[in-house]
Amino acid sequence: MRHKFFEIKNFKGIEQVKIDFDSKPQSDVYTLVGLNESGKTTILEALNFFSYKAETLNPLNLPGYTVKDVHELIPISKRSNFNDDISIKVGFELDDEDNKKLKEFLLGSLKFFTFLLLTQYRGFRKDDTRNTLFLFDEPASNLHPSAQSQLLESFGKFPTNTSIMYTTHSHHMINPDWLEGTFVVKNEGLDYEDEDNYNAKNTNVTLQKYRSFVANHPNQTIYFQPILDVLDYSPGKLENVPNVVMVEGKNDFYTLKYFQEIVLKRFLSVKLMPGAGSGNLDCVIRLYLAWGRSFIILLDSDSAGVKEKKRYEDLFGILVQNRIFLLKDVDSSWNKEMESLIEKTDIVAIQSVAYPSTSKFNKTHFNRAIQELYLTNKKPKMSKVTVNNFQKLLKFCEQKLK
């Protein structure tokens, strides 16, 4: 037995949301990402109340578990005149073993079937194949980052007949492999840039799959910042790296790193270093010159790259001679940005791994997809033209560093 979906209606701050567990590829771990007071805990409370029994955990006095007054479940904005219903619906998918047991025990009684689902039909026994959904509200609270990482790793080791849903706003609790089961929770009535004017009557908790949310709201990064913190690159101990290729930023870094380690699995001696833009490498250049370390700089062939190459050469003079290169210095036909080295069909193939509905190039989606592919070690089929371009580029860098 496997959960397929939950539909929540008129529960506290939730007017209506649907949690779809039928993701492709299938996931057993589901992450709710959102800021404080966005409604993550409310969603877990709603799922818990689906099988709520007042006598079960009352002695533990768990916050939010006991229903003392059902009127408290009515959305605040509707309490003055509420004549609707509060509902929590769940869908299940049954396998052959479940159907066999249902035929043996339920005798066609729908009411008895529902009773068993909520009280008896659970997969805690060692030889039981039935699915159990565990709900964890901020399980990483007060844990050291290393302990959070260990906790996240343990989620992947749960028995195959169990599923997990947890809330978090910690980037240590995000696994890129589970993004298909990740949802962004948002309180439409709360403006985090103007919290002083918040009115509880405007509360409306919404839920959307991560990929859909970032596609529809690419600029609202505050709601999925923990995921971006995982995908973003943090530089390592560069003082221990003797030779390095400096690139304009993290997007070029991840693109080169992906083709180097995942696609080609070659030129691994070439160490890459991301800058903060084509014109922001001054400090790092000074450090490497002071350390006497070998380096080259690789810039796009666009107008910004051409401009910054001339500026660096004017600023540092002979010290950077034969160290700064544009893409067109590698191949005269490469007169644009690094993305132009990738065939259009390959760009769509890369984007579609993270954004299945994509049909044309989107710079933000492409860069996030490259990061995710690198972290998850995935490789879509690519043309020889694209592969050969990056092989040529990395070989050029390797030769110039010698």
C-alpha angles and dihedrals in degrees: 000000000000133000112245103180147337123218116198122191130181096349112149105296094355116097095177133332135158123210109205115201093179096099128155115254091033118246133197095192120069123190127202110202123189146116125273113294092015092122104260094129091046090060092052091048090053093052090046092052089056088078097022119154115182096215098049106081104002093114089062091058093217113187112249095010102096121070104215096164122017089205088071088069092063112101110260092235091057103041095099092061112009118162100148128093134258111229140174114187128187133194124208134195114213125204127210093272091053092049091050092052091046091055090049098046112021100051092204095300110142093193092052090047091055091046092054093047092055101038116015110017100086133133103229095115117095093235095042119108096192119120125249123193116214118201119206122183111206094330091179096061113134092001124131112249091250090052090049090054090050090049091051090050091052090057088066091056097058116123115279092246093062135079129198135212120184139165125227146155093190119107088211088069096056121099114191089211089065100051090111088067096042123112131189115224118206134179103217090197095057123080107195091199091056106030094151091072095050115139115197090210089069093058113135117160114206131184130202135170112264095241093049092047096052090045092052098035107028092158096052092082092147089079095056101026094127089062093048089049088059095046094043118092122244113199117243131218098307093172087076093053112089099191125033141172110220115210130187099258149328093290094060088041094055093043093053093040091052095052092041099051106021108028105029102018086205141105089040090155089071107095115205127209124191120219129199096252137324092283100044104074097094097103094046092048089053091050094051092046090050092048092048090233124152118248144152130202122226117198135177117259093237123112092270092053093048091048095049093046090058091045093052091048091049092046101045100023119187092001090077097038110140090004102094120069138175121213089252088061086067095044123002091220092060097088100144140050126314092262088067089070088069120079114243093242090052091050090055090046091053094047094046092062089067098022109033094185094056118124105166140028117291113177095209094046092045094053093047090047092052090051092049093046090051094049094046095042094234125153124192118201112276137188123259089241093062094043092047091050093057092041088056092047096049092045089053091052092048092052095047092051094056 
